[in-house]
Amino acid sequence: MDVQSLRIAKVFSSGGEVHYVLPHFQREYAWEQANWATLMSDAAGIYDSSGDDADPEHFMGALVVINDGTRGGTMTAFKLVDGQQRLTTISLALCALGDLIRDQQPNLYRKIRRLLINEDEDREKLAHYKLLPTAKNEDRAAYISVINGESYEMYKRSRIPQAYQYFRKDFATRLKVKPDPERWFRVFVNAMHVVFIELNKNERPYEIFESLNAKGKELTQPDLVRNYIAMKLPSDAQESVFNRYWQPIESRLDENRLIAGRVGELTAFFRHYLALQTGALPNQDHVYARLRDRIERNFPLPEDFLLEIENLGRFAEFYSRLLHPENEPDAAIRDQLKRLEVVESSTAYPFLLALYAWHDHGQITYQDLIESFRLLENYFVRRFLAGEQTGYTNRMFPLLVREVDPAHMVQTLANALLSKNYPTDIRIREELPRRNLYNRSAIPRLVQLLLDVNRHLSDGTDGYTVLDKSPTIEHIMPQTLSTDWKLHLGRESEDTHRDYLHTLGNLTLVTQQWNAQLSNSAFAHKQAELMKHALLLNKAYFGQSIERWDREAIESRATWLTDHLLALWPAIGQSRPRLETKNTTPLTLTLLDEVHDVRSWRDVAYKMSNAIARLVDASDFARVATELPYFFRTEEADRTRQIENAPDWWLYINLSSEYVINLCEQLIALAGLHESDWEVTLKES
């Protein structure tokens, strides 16, 4: 490695011939106005402090290059590993300054041009330009047009024209106040310095790249992956690999589109691909590091590395279909993916990628694929109906691949799902009627399930009704109780409203227009309207005699709807039966072969919570406790007990045996354990 401090003038060979090429995998030009403004602010400060004798030194960061041989016998070419954003920006700023003073100061203009182009090279050749951006997002074409003074308005995707226009306007304003263009020129080419790091071919440039930290736009995880791939590939292979594999990946998956508002599509793909390959879902900030480690460990040979890049391209195509089912060419698969999308199956993406790969390789049949999608839909719908948390499935699905046999796909998948906290009919009937279903994340699933019930009611009739506009959720007992509704509900109106407003039995589907019309109307009016509604979901139920819409009526409709939901998504088999606690006293709690003596169900709740807190670290337990707000508090309160192994948390212990079992099951799931990892022994009271 050769390291030296160079002025920008020297970086551009002080007017001599030099050529910097950006690897094809480098990201597009990404600096924005905030970055341009910072550069000009720094330059203005240097301008004010510079004098006739000497210019101050201003460190701009590092340029990392690899010697890429010669062009035309005398010109030195470098592959630019890091520093493309700074070098491109400085070139555009110099070009803007030169274009402004071209007619007034032709000698200075020629000095600037010698830092931008190699004058002895044919203008039609790429080596004519000292810096050559990548072709991504039209950057290369836009840059060449700007440097040549040609029209660049057609390059809408590139930020290079915007940067040039910014510097031209900014310089025009500043030259009115600080009117010495020669001094501005010296600021950029003499005062601004970089650490110039030239690597030899035996070094691993990506390690240098990772360690750099200079001003600029922070690299995303895909940026780091892209640069790592570029540094691993020989120069003569970069363009073909980029065009054949990487460009299709980025065209299918857009990092600027966020999944669930949190992570870009490309980062999400790498996370789920790694989860499939390793059995663990990496943190979104560690995606690059985990992918790099995997490649360094498993694919040391160039031919193996290229096969892994090809594999990434193939799985990216599968992933784009999961995110955007409209990209799936098969109608039946597309329909299943859309249904899975509604029930929020993103935690299953690692396993869904495996299904696609098995089908692609001919290891499972088309029918196996369809039936597997249906089994997963069944699993997710029943977990939603039972109110199960998603933390467990995040850990479970990357490992599920190892528990199924593609040769016996459907049966082994069903057996595996049954062992993964699969909700029984009894559990769903217990949890669903009183559960709050009306929240932002649950509404799309609830709408789909009610539409499915409506269609189910028309089975055997050769058709079914649909709404003529988008469905919305209607609360039969309204969200705001009028005087009439309070009289209708009687003395328990406030309690009924609090406990049953957002539950299944009180919710139905109408259009937005009907929702506004029904509003807070009395029940008699709502019933009369709903019994003539086009949807059988409303007509079939509200067409019967219902005198009052109170808690008993709401529970009755919840039971009716639950019957239909369980008919649509019946149990796929027998999972572990839930512990029968009536008239029993617990004796011991066993967790991962560690036995705890207990004297009551409250004791079971506390010792299970304490044991889980000991198994996971503090941040993981905080995540678990946060997902169970009914059971855990961050401050001491009445009927709470401090968790010994997590002293920032208090457990609410005034719990019935059923609630204790519910707590234990959710703790096991959220901690990523298996339902067979715990057991309570009982004696009859």
Secondary structure, DSSP 8 states (H G I E B T S, - for coil): -EEEEEEHHHHTGGGS-EEEE--TTS------HHHHHHHHHHHHHHHHH--SS----EEEEEEEEEEEEEETTTEEEEEEEE-HHHHHHHHHHHHHHHHHHTTT-HHHHHHHHHTTB-TTS-TTSGGGBSEE--SGGGHHHHHHHHHTT---TT--S-SHHHHHHHHHHHHHHHHHHS--HHHHHHIIIIIEEEEEEEE-TTS-HHHHHHH---SS----HHHHHHHHHHHHS-HHHHHHHIIIIIHHHHHHS-TTSEETTTEEHHHHHHHHHHHHHHSS---GGGHHHHHHHHHHHH--SHHHHHHHHHHHHHHHHHHHHHH-GGG--SHHHHHHHHHHHHTT-GGGHHHHHHHHHHHHTTSS-HHHHHHHHHHHHHHHHHHHHHT--SHHHHHHHHHHGGG--GGGHHHHHHHHHHTTT---HHHHHHHGGGS---STTTHHHHHHHHHHHHHHTTTTTT-----SS-EEEEESS-SS--HHHHHHHGGGHHHHHHHHTTSGGGEEEEEHHHHHHHTT--HHHHHHHHTT-SSHHHHHHHTS-----SHHHHHHHHHHHHHHHHHHS---S--------TTEEEEEEEETTEEEE-SSHHHHHHHHHHHHHHHS-HHHHHHHHHT-TTTEESS--TTEEEETTEEEEEEE----HHHHHHHHHHHHHHTT--GGGEEEEEEE-
